[in-house]
Amino acid sequence: MSEEFIPRQNIQWFPGHMTKTLRMMEADIRQVDGVLQLLDARIPLSSLNPEIERITAGKPHLYVLNKADLADPEITAQWIRYFRSVGAGCVSINARQKGGASAVKGQILKELSALLEKREKKGMGGAKLRIMVVGIPNVGKSTFINTFAGAARAKAADRPGVTRGKQWVSVEGFDLLDMPGVLWRKFDSLEVATNLAFIGSIKDDVLDIEELAMGLLSQVRRIYPEKIRDRYKLSEEELAGSAWELLETIGRKRGMLVSGGEINTERAAIMLVDEFRASKWGRISLEKPPARQDEEEDYD
């Protein structure tokens, strides 16, 4: 198979309101009993914001792997075992389904059991738990809160940057502090930035969409070649071409031609990224948890 394509673009997106969000988190963290951090189940490590980790380090923490219905279930199970092995509470959900909210409530109560016991002894057993809900843009926080509350209480949309200000949402037994999605000032690696771009946590208009699509094709072809082959009805020879050739081949097969028979690669790239995000390629995880010494790493 041809050499893997690696995007060359230095991706950075940190608009001013994100600085304000980090300051709000630092100011409000003292007011809450615990932190619920949503991660994208397809890229749990890349969606783990180090700035959020720093600010919330002193509070009981629950990691929620959202959009688990889009991720490889076997890999998601590995991630849950990984987080729990390092002493962190973790549960996977699809925020649009009500059953996920019950699982999260149970885990919150488990993580805060010591606090609840202390309150009970002081005669404060009925006090609501105050939980800060945090995560990167477009990870599904507002959708999760609406499902958790059983009503549309938070503004939700399938794009980053919709929630701009904090809001308290009261639910039976809980007060949830919904914080806007926030990235970090400088990404640790191009791989992290690219993974965030793949899932739509970085605004598309700051990206080179053709490079993004080629990087996505290359990465998914490396770990799930059959999904791309079957979705776009490719021969083994077509699948083995360079990332650019693959983009052109898929564009041609989808009839994305302009005058003179040229392929509209920009249109093809937009289609590919949209279909991946809509899970039309199938359930895909782009990251596995760090391998222990007694495990083989098969994503290399």
Secondary structure by P-SEA (a helix, b strand, c coil): cccbbbbccbbbbbcaaaaaaaaaaaaccccccbbbbbbccccccccccaaaaaaacccbbbbbbcccccccaaaaaaaaaaaaaabbbbbbbccccaaaaaaaaaaaaaaaaaaaaaaaaaccccbbbbbbbbbcccccaaaaaaaaacccccccccccccccbbbbbbcccbbbbccccccccccccaaaaaaaaaaccccccccaaaaaaaaaaaaaaaccaaaaaaaaccccccccccaaaaaaaaaaaacccccccccaaaaaaaaaaaaaaaccccbbbccccccccccccccc
